[in-house]
Amino acid sequence: MQSVTRHNSPDIWIDQMFSAQAARKGGVVRRSLAWVDREVGRDRFMQEVRYRGFHLIETADQFVVVCHNGPIRILF
């Protein structure tokens, strides 16, 4: 069995997340709060989302990032 090497650099994690196809195409990506806390920390994560002009929603144990800067309406 081959072991998986995990990069512990927050910069690499951030780059991988925002280079995902959904993020590049203006879609939605989600990550668990625990995963964000472990990999980069909430402050850094929120800073990166804000820097890109994206929208961040926290729901239950997940962060949902809407990867565009257009308007959002929450309908219900």
Backbone torsions as a table, in degrees:
resi	resn	phi	psi	omega
1	MET	NA	134.1	-178.6
2	GLN	-91.5	134.6	179.0
3	SER	-84.6	152.0	179.5
4	VAL	-95.5	127.5	177.1
5	THR	-86.6	127.3	-179.7
6	ARG	-105.8	130.4	175.7
7	HIS	-84.0	126.5	-178.3
8	ASN	-95.3	1.9	-179.8
9	SER	-74.8	123.1	176.1
10	PRO	-57.9	-34.6	-179.6
11	ASP	-62.8	-42.4	179.5
12	ILE	-65.4	-43.7	179.9
13	TRP	-60.2	-47.0	179.3
14	ILE	-60.9	-47.0	-179.9
15	ASP	-59.5	-42.7	-179.9
16	GLN	-65.2	-41.9	-178.4
17	MET	-63.3	-47.7	-175.6
18	PHE	-83.8	-2.1	172.4
19	SER	-100.7	1.5	175.2
20	ALA	-60.6	150.8	-177.0
21	GLN	-55.9	-43.4	-179.2
22	ALA	-61.0	-42.1	-180.0
23	ALA	-66.9	-42.0	-179.3
24	ARG	-65.9	-29.8	-177.0
25	LYS	-95.6	9.4	177.4
26	GLY	82.0	20.0	-178.5
27	GLY	-89.2	-151.5	-175.8
28	VAL	-120.8	136.1	171.4
29	VAL	-126.2	150.8	178.2
30	ARG	-134.7	150.1	178.6
31	ARG	-143.1	146.3	178.0
32	SER	-71.5	148.4	178.2
33	LEU	-58.3	-42.0	-178.9
34	ALA	-62.4	-39.3	-179.4
35	TRP	-67.2	-43.9	177.9
36	VAL	-61.7	-45.8	178.7
37	ASP	-56.6	-44.2	-176.7
38	ARG	-70.5	-40.9	-171.5
39	GLU	-85.6	-43.2	-174.9
40	VAL	-136.2	-20.3	-175.0
41	GLY	90.3	147.6	-176.3
42	ARG	-65.6	-40.5	-178.6
43	ASP	-60.3	-46.7	180.0
44	ARG	-64.2	-42.6	-179.6
45	PHE	-60.8	-48.7	179.9
46	MET	-63.5	-37.0	177.1
47	GLN	-61.2	-43.6	-179.1
48	GLU	-67.0	-40.2	178.6
49	VAL	-64.7	-46.0	180.0
50	ARG	-62.8	-43.0	179.7
51	TYR	-55.4	-38.0	-178.4
52	ARG	-82.4	-7.5	-179.6
53	GLY	78.2	17.9	-179.3
54	PHE	-86.8	174.0	179.1
55	HIS	-107.0	141.2	-179.2
56	LEU	-123.8	128.4	178.2
57	ILE	-121.2	134.8	173.0
58	GLU	-108.9	127.0	179.0
59	THR	-143.0	128.0	-177.0
60	ALA	51.3	-116.4	-178.1
61	ASP	-110.6	27.2	-176.4
62	GLN	-129.4	148.3	163.7
63	PHE	-101.0	135.3	174.7
64	VAL	-117.9	124.5	-179.6
65	VAL	-110.7	121.7	174.3
66	VAL	-93.8	112.1	-167.5
67	CYS	-89.5	53.4	169.3
68	HIS	-153.7	167.3	-176.7
69	ASN	-107.7	14.1	178.1
70	GLY	-75.3	171.3	-179.0
71	PRO	-65.6	153.7	177.9
72	ILE	-129.6	137.5	172.1
73	ARG	-120.0	128.6	172.9
74	ILE	-94.3	116.7	-170.9
75	LEU	-84.9	-35.5	174.9
76	PHE	-168.6	NA	NA
